[in-house]
Amino acid sequence: MLDKSVEFKNIIMRIESDTLNAAAFPKLPDGFSFRLFDGISDIKAWCRIEASVLEFDSEFEAETFFTKAYMPYCDRLKERCLFVVDQTGVPVATATAWFADSELGHQASLHWVAVCPEYQGLGIGKAIVQKCFNLFRDLEPNCDVWLHTQTWSHVAIRMYHALGFNILKEDRLANENTRHGDMKIYGNDFLQAMNILQQIVPLEVFRKLATTAV
């Protein structure tokens, strides 16, 4: 769930390929399972999940975005967009192993990690990110993996860091799949973001984030 009570600042993180390749095997709670995007019927599920964590103001807004940004790449979604489903087959979490080619070069990047609020705290977020690592190993072999996040996602940042992502001090990240349909280069608000994180995360966590920043 995004915490929009704090000031928004961009944060860029990266996991090195060696760390990713050595990551633990993903483990879901009993009764949950992984599956890949399976076509148009899954758009509604993606939109419901992302709207539930406040990435969008409504499922309609999420669907408008998804249709523009990702539906032109439906075949790639079927090998890159993951869901976690519950015992009845209902999707409760999603994440995507994506990429961008820009002036910054080729960047493999983790997109749109989200777990429905009622299923948070069960280890599903950690597991789906680790499952995306498996996809990256196959689809982007020996590549570092990037992600764009923000101070609103300070809880998720702690999870990403525990899984091997480090905050970057200067690097930027490209995204070809935007709300406006054009290439976007995310800026890096390292100093401002760290000042905010220092006020809202436990001191020991902040020290780890700061000392491992590169």
N, C-alpha and C positions, 0 to 999 in steps of 0.2 A: 504494500500500500504506500503510495506516495505521501510524504509529509510536506504539504504545501504551506505549513505554518512557518517554514524557514525560508530564507532568501535563496532564490535559484541561482546556481552557478554551475557551469559545465565542468565535468571531470572526465578525463580520458584515462583508461586503464589498459594494461596489456599483460598477457601471459606468454612467457617464452615457450617455444616449441618443445624444448626438452622437458620442461615442467609439465606441459600438457600431456606429452606422451607417457609420462610416468604417473599420471593421475589414477586414482583408485577407480575400480569398477563401480558404476552407479547402482545404488540399491534403493528401491522404493519400499514404502510400507506395504504390508500384506493387503492384497485386494486391488492394488493399483498396478497399471502397466503402461508401457510406452507404445505409441504408434505414430506414424508419419501422417502428414497432411494428405487427405484423400480426395481432394477436389472441391468443387463449389460448395457442397454441403457443409464443409468445415469452416467457411468464412464466418458464419453466424457464431460458431463456437469461439473462434479467435476473438471476434469483436466483443462477445459477452465477457470473456476473461479479461481482456485489456481494459474494458470500461469498468469492470469491478474493482480494479486497482487504481482507478482515476487517471489512467493514461489518456482517456478521452472523456468528454462530458456526457456522451451517450453512445449507445451501440450503433445508432445511425451514423454519428460522426466517425466512429471507428470503421464502419463498413465503407463509407465514402473514401476514407484514406486508403484502406486496404485494396479496394478496387483499383485505385489509381496507381498505388505504389508497388503492389506485388502481383496482382492478377495477370499482368503481361508475362510473368515468369512462372506460370502455373506448373510447368514440368519441373522446374528447379525446386519449387516449394515441396513437391512430392518426395524429394530426397533431402531437403534441408530444414523443413519446418516440422517441429516435434510437438506432440501433445502427450500429457499424462492423462489417462482416463481412469475413472473410478470403477467399482465393481459392476456397475450397470452399463459401462461404456461411455459415460458422459465425460467430456473433456473438462479438466479442472485446472490445467496449467499448460503453458506453451513457452517455447523458445525456438529461435531460428539460427542456424549456422550459416551466415551469409558472407558477403564480400563486397568490395568496391574497387574499381580501377579509376584512378584520378591522377592529378598532378603529383599526388603523394606516393604514387605507385600502387601496387596491388596490396590490399589489406583484407585479410580474413577478419570477420567481425561478428560478434555475438549480438543478436538483435532480439528485442521484445521479450525478455524474460518476465513472466508473470504467473502468479499462483492465486487463484480465487481466495479471498480473505478467509473464508471458513475452513480452508485446507492449509493455511499457513502454519508454520511451527511443527510440521510433521516430517521435515526433511525432503519435501518434494522439490523445492527450489534448487537445493544442492544437487539432487539426483538428476534433474533435467539438464542442468548446466554440464554435469559430468557426462551425460549421454550426448550432449552436443559436442563435447570433446571427442567422442568416438567418431562422430560425423566429420569433424574437422580433420582427424587423422586420415580418413579415407578421401575426403574431397579436397583438402588443402594440405597435403602431406608436407611435414617439416616447416610449416609456416607458423610464425607467432600469430596470436589471435588478440584482437583489440575489442574494446567496447566503449561506447559512450554512455555515461550515466550523469547524475547530477546530485547536488546536495539534498534534493527532495528524497533521494533513494539511499539515505545514509544507512539504513538497516541492511539493504541489499549490498552496499559497498563492503560491509564487514564480511558478508558471505563470499563475495567475489575474492576478497583479499585472502580469506582462509583457503580458498581453492587454488590460489597461486597467481592471481592478478595483482599487479602493482600499479599504483597511481603514477602517471607520467607528469613530469614538471613542465615540459615544453611541447611535446609532440601533439599533433592534431590528427583528426580522423575524418575520412570522407564517408559520405552516405549518398548513394544514388537513388534511394527509395524514400522520398520525402513527401510531405503533405502537398507540396506544390509541384511535384513531378520533375524537379531539376536537381542537379548535383548540389550538395551542401558540404562545406568543410566546417566541422565543429571547431570552435575556438577552445582554448585551454585556459581555464580560470584558476590555475593551480593555487596561487597565493590566497586569493579571495576565498576559494573553496575550503582550503585548509583552515583558514581563520574561522569559518563557520563550523566545520567539523569539530574543531577543538572545543567548541562550546556545547556540542550536543551528543558526542559519543564519550564513553568512558575513557579516562586518561590513558590507561594502558593500551587500549585499542588505538587511540590517536597516536601514541608514540610508535606503535608498530607501523601504522600507515605512513607516518612521516619518515621513519628511518629506512623504510624500504622503497620510498619514492625514488624514481630514476629519471 
